[in-house]
Amino acid sequence: MGTSSQRRVMKSPDYSTRSHSVSDVEISSSKKCQWCEFLSGGGAAVSNVSITFPVSKVLFRQMIHGMRVGNAVRMIRSEGLSHLYRGVLPPLIQKFTTVSIMFGTNSLYFRTLTNISPNSPVRLRISVAAMGAGATEAVLVPLERVQALLQHNNYHKRYRNTFHAFYSLKHYGFREYYRGFSPILFRNSATNLLFFNLRKPLKEVCPSSLGNFGSDFLSGAVLGAFLSTVFFPCNVIKNRMQSVVGGSFSSPLSVCYMIFNERQRKPSRMFRGVHLNYTRAFLSWGIINSVYEILIRYVFIVR
């Protein structure tokens, strides 16, 4: 009787403690488990985009026009409710795919590195896997490219919808789809490196009274807000590069210098819109991190 009870306890890990996370659980490297990590990331991304898209649109207008939040809100309001979710399909597809790739390939690469070099430092494996996942995400630059065009007010009449914008860009050649690739590659690799190294330690210092969900939300939110603020100029440069259709391709440094001059050479103006950005990132990454943990812990994980 005692032996049978003990076996039942050993079969099922305890997920109730606040500090316990999926990374602590011995997950098999089966194909099914790998897809669970991809699907959990995708599900978390859909929840996030559905809630935060209007905020992202206001932020985009601030980045492009250098205007204050009130002016950006008034501009979007004047365009009517029918345009509020215009351009939502690319970020929905992009976020579903990139967050899915981010969590899924990070786990896949980490397991692969562990199999190849089990004695290498864990932090090194985490870092290489995270940067590899970030580089893999950068393959999906065309989705960010089309999103930038659809959100820009100058292109409302030129591009009817997502598919029309994708089709129209083909006339400029394949390279046009990857305008803005360099800052995106840098941003993805650097933010993933920090996110996957700091995600678990941040959760462990959260107050125990928050419980699992609260700790996952707060750690993801704080980390997301911090990283989005530090790398905010990368998005400003990327959006400016992607707001152009056709013509020559400028380097990120030359675009940065151009924006810097346009904004009276004041570094603070490179962060115009950062307040709304870190508010959006706080909410977005809180949702993504907590929903991912719920899905992988209680829905998809094989226990």
Secondary structure, 3 states (H helix, E strand, C coil): CHHHHHHHHHHCCCCCCCCCCHHHCCCCCCHHHHHHHHHHHHHHHHHHHHHHHHHHHHHHHHHHHCCCHHHHHHHHHHCCHHHCCCCCHHHHHHHHHHHHHHHHHHHHHHHHHHHHCCCCCHHHHHHHHHHHHHHHHHHHHHHHHHHHHHHCHHHCCCCCCHHHHHHHHHHHCHHHHHCCHHHHHHHHHHHHHHHHHHHHHHHHCCCHHHHHHHHHHHHHHHHHHHHHHHCHHHHHHHHHHHCCCCCCCCCHHHHHHHHHHHCCCCHHHHHCCHHHHHHHHHHHHHHHHHHHHHHHHHHHCCC
